Amino acid sequence: MQIHDQSKVGELVAQDYRAATVFQSYGIDFCCKGHRTIAEACQPKNISSAELIHTLEDTMRSPVDQNLPDFKTWPADLLTDYIEKKHHRYTENRIREIKPFLHKVAKVHGDRHPELLEVEKLFNETAGELAMHMKKEELVLFPYIRKLYDAKITGKTIDLPHFGTVKNPISAMLQEHDTEGERFRKIAGLTKDYTPPDDACNTYRVTFALLQEFEQDLHMHIHLENNILFPIAIEMELAG
């Protein structure tokens, strides 16, 4: 794969997920802002695009881990099922786990670390917004994507959806992804990239570890939709 200044961040990760590790190490958002070129992603961070490209090429030149799924080759119906069962369930379960931990930590340590109060507020906003977001995907967008895929393999025609074109709900989902990405950038900043202070108790440390894991899963979740599933859905609709 040839990589250059105008290569899109999200497309590189879609082609080879090992690129995600490289972008993360440079602090570059590959999910919500995956539409940017390497040049555009490097400029605000004063990163040498040549250095980044060299690192990407070195990483992607090594043998591929055969246990890592090649999501780009998956059919759309399988990918929607995977996102629901893997990432939606994870999100729901982790929110239920993190909220009481975070509330306890903010209540006990909030006087000495007032940023915890803001972290709790932001995470509670994420919890509410993601719950509605995932339901819209599960009840509206994903069923239509499955219909598109079924029509593609059977040759059947499907009725025009009430939302007109798949681009409309996708546009709404992309905006909501951007909102969550920005919210977690704030959380990461407030927690100094999830680094607990010296006086942190075990619950404090566990909570930060869970928040960091949650953000990493969210990045993968959004990447699968923004950079792989949504382009496939638009392509299928146009071809139909």
N, C-alpha and C positions, 0 to 999 in steps of 0.2 A: 504494500500500500504506500503510495507516494503522499507525503505530508508536506504542506507548504503554508505560508502565512494566511492564505484564504481558505484553508480547510476549516470546516465547521466543527466546533468542539463536540456537539452532540452526535454528529454523524460519525466521528472517529470512535466515540465510545460505543455507538451502536454496532460498528464494524468489529471492534475488539475491546471488550470491557476492561482489559488491563490498562487501557488509557485512562480510565476513571481514577485509578490509584495515583497516576502521575499528576492529573489535574488537581486532585485533592491535596497532594503534597505542595503544590504551588498556590493553593488557596483559590482555585478557579472553579466556579460553579458550572458543572457539566449537565445539570438537569434543567432547572428553571431557565438558565441563561445559555442553554446548549445551542441556541441559534446563532451565537456570535462566532466570528472567525477567530483563529488563533491570534491574529494581530489585534483584533478588537479586545480580546480577553486579556492580553498582555499589557496593553497600553496603560490602563489606569493603575496597574500594580507595579509599573516600571520593571517588568520582567523582560528579559531578552527572548524574543520569539525564536531566535536561532538556537539558544540553549534549550528551550522547552521542546522544540522539534527534535533536537538531538536526543534528549531524554526519552521522548515518545518512541523514536525509532529504535533505540536500544532496548526498551522494554518490550516493544511489539515484535522485535526480531527473535526473541527467545521462543522455545517451543511452547505451543499452546497447551494449557492444562485441559486434558480430555474430559475431566469431570465438570468443567465449566460449561453451562448450557449456551448454545449459540442462539439466543432469543430471536435474532433477525430471521432465522430460517423457520421459526415456529408459525403454524397457521393461526389466524387471528382469533378463532374460537378458543384454541388452547391457551393463547396468551391472555385473553380476558379471564378465563377460568383460573389461570395461575395467579394473576394479579389479585383477584378476589380472595382466593384461598390462602395465598401466601402473605400478601401485603395488607389487604384490608383486614383480615383476621388478626394479623400481628398488631396493626395500628389500634384496633378496638381493644385487644387484650392489654397492650402496654399502657394505653391511656388509663384504663381502670387501675393498673398497678402504680403508675407514676403519680397520679393526682393526689392520693393520700400521703405518699412519701413527701412530695413537694410541699404540700400544705403543712405537714409536721415540721419540716426543715425551716420553712419560712416563718412559722410561728415561734419556733425555739431560737433560731439564729438571726431573725430579721432585724433585731435591734442593732447587732454588730455588723450585719451584712445586708443593708437595705435593698441591695440589688435583687435579693431573693424574692422580694415582694413583687417586683416587676417581672421576674422570670415566671413566677406563679401566674400572674395575670396574663402574660403572653401565652403560656402553655394552655391555660384554660380556654383562651380564645381559639387556639389551634384545635383543641379537643372538640369544641362545638362546631367549628367550621368544617373540620375534616369529616365529622359524622354526617353532616348534610351533604358534603361533597361526594363521599363514597356512595351514599344512597342514590344520588342522581346518576352516578355512573352505573350502579347495579340495576336500577329500575328503568333508565332511559337510554343511556348511551351504549352500554355494553350489549344489551339485547339487540339493538339495531345493528351493531357491528357484527354480531353473530348471524343476523339475517343477511347482511351483505355477503358474509363468507359463504353461507349456505347457497345463496343465489349464484355466487361465483362458481361453485363446484357442481351445481345441479342444472344451471342454465335457467332457473326460474326467475320470474320478475317479482319484485316486491313493491308494495304500495309506498307512495311518497309519505314520509313521516310528517307528523304535525309540526316539527321544527324546521321543515323545508329541506335542509341539507345537513349532512353530518358535520360540516364545517362550523355550524352554529353552536351546538353543544361543546364541540372541541374547543372553540374559541373561549367559551365561558370557563371550561376546565383549565385551559392554559393560564388564564388570568388568575384563577384561584390558586393554581400551583405557584405562580409568581408571588402571590401574597404570603403563602406558607413558607416559601423559600426565604423571603425577606424577614418574616417573623423569626425564623430559626437563626438567621444571621445575627439578629439582635440578641437572641438567647445565648448564642455562642460568644458574642462580644461581652455580654454582661458576666458570663461565667469564666471569661478568659480561656475559651476553648475547653470548657468543662474541667478546669483545674481547681480542685477543692483547696481551700485555704488550710494553713497549718492547724488551726483549731477545729477543723471539721470532724464531726463524729462519724461513725460507720454509716448511719442512715444518710447523712449528707453526701458521703463519698459514693454510696450505692446509687443515690438519686442522680448525681452528675453522670455516673457511668451509664445509667439507663437513658438519660436524656441524650447522651452522645450516640448511643446505639440507635435510639429512635430517629435521630437526625440522619444517620447513615442509611437506615432502612428507607426513610422518606426520600432520600436522594435516589436510591435505586428504583423505588416505586415510581417516582416522577419521571426518571429517565426512561423506563420501560414504556410509559405512556407517551410522553412528549416526543421522544426520538425514534420510537419503533412502532407502537400500536397506532397512534393517531395518523402518522403518514401512510401506513398501510390501509387504514380505513378510508382516508380521502382518496387514495389511489383506486381502491376497489369500487367506490361509488362512481368515480369518474369513468372507470372502465365499463361499468354496468349500463 
